[in-house]
């Protein structure tokens, strides 16, 4: 897990054979700077034999050994350097990293935790990554998650940090679900988790069974008809069977009967109505969503699309302009805005919107937005037959 530069340790050797020591020091430093660790190690080992009581030489050897994954030797050199000069900086963190690499998590922890509080960003990063490993190895999963969150705040764009923290979150989620299964195997929570897991794996039949089982136990449980609607909708997209689309509509309506404020369910109903060409009903439902949730970006884009289909581009423009301000990376909003501006005759605005669309279309995919609740909603799409001009 360790990567990047370590610590530069200055050698201040003054052995009896000063010329020879200076030669070894120079050769070792040059090799170290070039990443030739074996040559650097050979030079500094010769320097250590000339005078074994120079702490900085052992500290530098510790760094070289760590670089070459010779962790036991690195620990030996660190302890020697610390005995000779207890105040040498940064060796404590290197000791924690080396101990952790050898699986000595309990002994490594205090050194890693101290290193994770350092101001040096590279030391902090390396110690944080090793802390993830140590906490996981000691089954301290909550501490691992806390450290992962801190690492994501400190290094939000670091690929290695993102990879390892992602694994921590996934592992923790698995452990929690396993505990839920052990403690409450027949509960609505376990059944709901099973339904969501089956849904994510496109095992639609099993998901439908699980969600319906939840409703048998708790018929008015909020959110379950919505999840069922999403499952039927996903199955409709795969199989294009009208009965699945109709079942999805029925489930979204049932959800709204339990929770009229579920904007996601009403949005999905509006989207299905628009897809069937029922523009006035779709408009009514999109408008109802936006009365409750004026920043529901996908609904703004959906209503803008209905206005375009109804040949009302003047009504579509302000909706789509607002959508692009709320979510500037929505290529569908920019595309529909370009179409609306073209229909109104505003060529300059059309060109600007179309340029924004093309830039996004050629670089990033459409992403899902979760504006009102913690579930996904179906994103708006550019018509595959639409002219991209």
Protein Blocks (a to p, Z undefined) as FASTA:
>chain_A
ZZcjddddddfddbfblmlmmmmmmmmmmmmmnopaklmmmmmmmmmmmpmmbfklmmmm
mmmmmmnopaklmmmmmmmmmmmmmmlghklmmmmmmmmmnopamlmmmmmmmmmmpmbl
klmmmmmmmmmmmmmmnopaklmmmmmmmmmmmmmmbmklmmmmmmmmmmmmmmmmmmmm
mmmmmbmklmmmmmmmmmmnopaklmmmmmmmmmmmmmmlghklmmmmmmmmmmmmmnop
aklmmmmmmmmmmmmmmmmmlmklmmmmmmmmmmnopamlmmmmmmmmmmmmmmlmklmm
mmmmmmmmnopaklmmmmmmmmmmmmmmlmklmmmmmmmmmmnopaklmmmmmmmmmmmm
mmpccddddfkbmcdcddddddfkbccZZ
